[in-house]
Amino acid sequence: MTELGITGTLNINDLPFAEDRTRAWRELREAGEAVSSGEEVVLTSAEAVEFAAKKPEIFSSARAFDRLGSPVPLVPIAIDPPDHTRFRRMLDPFFGPKKMAEREPELRRQAGELIDAIVASGECDVVPDLATPFPSQVFLTLFGLPMADRDRLVKWKDAILQFTDPSSTEATPEVMAHALELFSYLTEHIAERRADATGNDMLTQLIQDTDEGGMSDNEILGLCFMFVLAGLDTVTSAVGFSLARLAADDDMRRRVAHDFTLIPAFIEEILRVDGPVPFAPRVTTEGVEVAGRFVPKDTTVMLSYGSADRDPRRYQDADQIHLDSKVVHFAFGRGPHRCLGSHLARLELRLILEEWHSRIPEYTLALGKPPQMPWPTGTMSLQSVPLNIKPSSRGQ
């Protein structure tokens, strides 16, 4: 067992993700399975990441998120077992496949309307026209909030994400004001549901639910806040990467456009190769050996889901998308903190890809406008994906 610093040292913020994600992930893995980056330790291999993700008693998510200083409990990601187990027992049914299937017709209609507007305009930038508004509409729909508040929600979400962006400095007064506006907005709607809990939306159902002792208003507020923090930009990212990848690969685009049964496999593979969450933070509660190195207590450890998902020791031809693949990826995490909204995310992506290709089977990247991704950033996402589109006759 060796001291950690011997295995490799780099600054993950200096990796060339903006220019070449494949090269950046390779450089990170080549530095070692447990790499020093400043005062943090980055786990890069599938084996090391899985080991840490499945040991929340040693690699604490709660202690990592405590450092954000959130005024509300970020349910459930910022809570460790055994309390985390209680919350997941309460929440998993609300986000399970059965509940998501009930929402599919309405969410499909909304996806179709956004794409119809793109067809009508004759031009498209995927990110502002589709990838950004749709997940915000999904949040408002699920929680029974006014659709007219969509643009406000996007503004608040963008402000909140600055808290977790590695490239940001301290939050500005404007950012703080937007965060407070969101807290006030959610608090008011929770109070309204407490006074009249007769709706069929998720917010009302959470208030009515008394299993496992139910959730306090503050805990429900924390869940909503966490949804905004982790459930909007991640879907925006996946939609952008999906359509950018298909636009650049005529053969794959044709296969997906003409056979919707390939869409689920494509979704799993785009999440593996270009997952939205590059790193997940943990803090060690005790000294631990991982990947043959000793990591001291109170060390911030970054679980590199993106690197693990391209680990050639786990995945064959790991940098490529395989439509016949049935592998299990890391994009939704591992262990008890596996993504609560994974079924919802898959549904959103499937609806977008099905409704898109039923209307716009032919499209290419706009010449001279390659998609750009900033780095460093908390969520890997393309800022812009301009496309040349050729709608089908049934999409017009």
C-alpha positions, 0 to 999 in steps of 0.5 A: 500500500502506497501513499496516494500522491505517488500514483499520479497528480494532475488538475482535472480542471486542466484536462482538455474536455472542451476540445476532446472528451475522449482524450481527456478521459484517457489522460485521466485514467492513464494518471492512475486509478486514484489520482491527486487533484489539488486536495482531492482524490479522483477515482478513475477506474470502474472498479474503484468507483464502484467500490466507493459508491457501494460503501456510503459508510466510508465515502459519505455523500452527506458530508460532501454536500454539507459543504454546499451550505444549503439551508434545506436538506438536499433529499435524498442525495445529501443524506446517508444511510440509515436515514437515506434508506427511509427516504428512498423507501418513501420516494422510490414509488413516486419515481418508479416505472409505473408512476412515470408511465402514468405521466407519459401521455402528457409529457409526450404531448409537451415534447411534441408541441416543442418539436412542432414549433421547431418544425414551424420555424424551419431552424433549430438550436437544440439547447434553447429550443428543446433541451432546456425548456422540456425538463423544466416543463416536466418538473412543473407538470410533475409537481403541479406548478403553473406552466407559465412559470417555466422561464422563471424556473430556468432562470432560477435553475441557472443561478443555483447551478453557479453554486456548484460550478467549479469555475465560479467564484463566490455567489453574487448578490444577484445569484443569491436573490434568484436562489431566494426567489426559488425558495420562496416560490416553492415554500408558497406552493407547499403551504398551499398544498398543506391547506388544500391537498386535493390535487393529483400532482406529486407535491400533493401526494408527498404531503399526503403520504404518511408512510415511514413517518412522512416528510416535513415541509422543509424536507419536501422543499429540499427534494424540490430544490434537489430536483432543480439542482440535479434533474434539469440540466442533466436532461438538457445535457443528455438531449444535447449530446444525443442529437449532436451525436446522431446529427454527426453520424448519418448511419446511426441517425438513419438506424434510429430514425427508422427503428424506434426499438433501438432508441432505449439502447442508444439512450443507455450508450449516450449516457455511458459515453457522454454522461452529464455528471463527470464527478460525484463528490464524497468525503471519507469518514475514516482512512481507507485503502482504494486502488492500492492506495491509502486515502486518509479520513476527511479527504474529498474523493471524486467518483469519476463516473465519466471515466469509469464509463469509458474504462476499457477493462469494463467495456469493450471498445469503450469510447464508441456507441454500440446499439446492440449493447446491454451493459450497465453504465455509471451515469446514474451512479451505483449503490444506495445513492443511485439516481432517484430519477433514472426512470424519469430521465429515461422516459424524457429522453425516449419521448424526445427522440421518438417525437423528434424522429417522427417529425424530423428524421433528417438533420445535420450539424450546421456548418461552421457552428460546431457544438461547444462545451465549457470546462470546467463545469459541474454538468457536462453539457453542450452550450449550443447545438445548431442543426440543419433540419429536414422535416418529414411530410408528416411533421409539417 
